[in-house]
Every structure is written in structure tokens, then in C-alpha cells.
Amino acid sequence: MPSCGHAVRRLLIAFAVIVASQVQLTASAQVDPKIAKQCKDARDFVGCVKAFSAPPAPTPVDDGLDGLRNAMKAVSGRIDSGFSLRDSTLFFQPVTDQLAISRDKHPSSLAVKNSAKALELFNIVQSAWQSRINTLRVNQYFTTYSCGPTKNGVALFNQLAGSEVVSFQVTGGIFGLSLGCQESVGLGHESLMLTYISSLLKQGSVSPAEIAAKEAADKEAAIAIKKERELAALGPWKRHLEENPKLKKWVESNPVAAEKFKDDWLRKNAVNQVKEYPKNCSEMPSKVGYDDCMQNKQ
């Protein structure tokens, strides 16, 4: 005959099952029917509902500058691929059009500032390029262009850029005479100016979300490097504890026993107390290891 205690226990279990069922039924009535159907047989109904009800990852907020940024990326890519003077205006048109849409609405944004400056610089390059072509001189010995348009174009370009981003390298003409510049002189300087414009567009085409993500990644990498350096600066025993938090906690709670454990560990790992480096420090697997290796060889 079952004891009174066993009967009470069975009653409590039955009651718990009924309560749990009631809770699940109540919860089911408060959630989306589709989610409730998915979770009705789950052991952890509430946890299942939470998993299915979790809000989706936030989508990047459109600040109204995506069109301009995309145009800047496209034109920057075209600059890197090369183009002709004849097609240059049409070639830069996507940035011109998108800038006209965004300029008044977002005057202080990086995309607007950089694209506006890039457009002004591009106009200078176009003008210098056309002026150089207009000075073409051909005779039976050589073909030359006046050096002036390119030199003046570089000066105006640097003035607008705010510093000497392109240096004009030619002071004399062919054979040291003032007969003009070869075509390679003009093309070389024009290429340097266009490369600067391309970098300006690329820099301005990065969204605030991308900048924040990069800053977060850089911060995380800096923390990891700092931690690695701190571990490298510790003795072998302390470094071992930092790499094994549970062991560190045990050592702090059992100082007497830990002392013997420490002695045994150091004895067994004596080889690890002397750090050996390869002959070529570039073989080290990490930057921190490379820096330590170079410092050790000094």
C-alpha cells in the first residue's frame, strides 16, 4: 500500500504539470499563432517563442546619400581604369547629378564635401588637359606640347587641394631647351591629379555605418594586441594563469596548495621559460611575436 508521502508527491507532480500546461496555453494565446504552432511541442515553450520572436537584425539607416556614395564609387573605379578627354564630362556625370540632389540637403556630410571638391579638381584637370592638347606642335624632328598648361594646372590643383599633392617635376623642355614638353610629361601629371581625385571619392563614399564598423574592428584588434603584449611581458607562470582563468581562480583560493602546484608546473615547463626565436623574425606567426623577436636580436 503506497505511503502518504508518495501520494502527496504524485499530487504535487500532477499539479506542476497542470500549472505548466496552463502557463503554456496562456503564453500561446499571447503570441503569434504561427510561432505558437512551431513551438507547441517544444520542451521549453517560452524559450522557443523568444527565439522565433527575436527582432531581425537592424538594417542600415538610409541617410539619403547612398545614391551619391554609389556614384562616387563608380566614378572612382572608372578613373582607375582610364578614359579619354572627349568622354570625361559624361564619365563624371553620375557624381555631378547626385551631388546636385544632395548638396543642399546634406551640406556638411563627408560625401557631399568630398564629391564637391573632387568635381572642382576634375574641372581643373579637364581644363589643363584640353589646354595642353591645344598647344600641340609637330615638326620633322619631334612632337611637343607647351609645358605651361600642365604646370599651371598643377599649381591650381594644389591650391584647391590645400597642399602640394602633386609636384610638377619638369623645369626645362626637350634637351634642356625651352622647346616644350613631351606628351608623357602632361599625361604623367594628369594621371597623378586624377589618382588624387579617385582617392578623394573613395574616402567620401564610405558611409558612417562602415566607418563605425571599421573603428570597432580596429579597437577590438588593438585590445587583442595589447592583451598579447601584456601576456608576453609576464613570466611563464603568470602568463599561464592569465590564459587559464579557472586555474587562476583556484590558485587565488588555495595559495598553499597552489605554491607546490606552481613549483611542479615550472619544473615540467622549464623549457618554456627560455623563449627561442627563429633566425628570420619574419617567420613569427604574429606582429607581436615579430616585434619581440626583433627586440631580442638587438
Secondary structure, DSSP 8 states (H G I E B T S, - for coil): ---HHHHHHHHHHHHHHHHHHHHHHHHHHHS-HHHHHHHTT-SSHHHHHHHHH----------S-HHHHHHHHHHHHHHHH---STTHHHHHHHHHHHHHHHTTT-TTSHHHHHHHHHHHHHHHHHHHHHHHHHT-EE-SS-EEB-SHHHHHHHHHHHHHHTS-SS-----S-GGGSSS-B-HHHHHHHHHHHHHHHHHHHHHHTS-HHHHHHHHHHHHHHHHHHHHHHHHHHS-HHHHHHHH-HHHHHHHHH-HHHHHHHHHHHHHHTGGGGS----SSGGGSSSHHHHHHHHHHH-
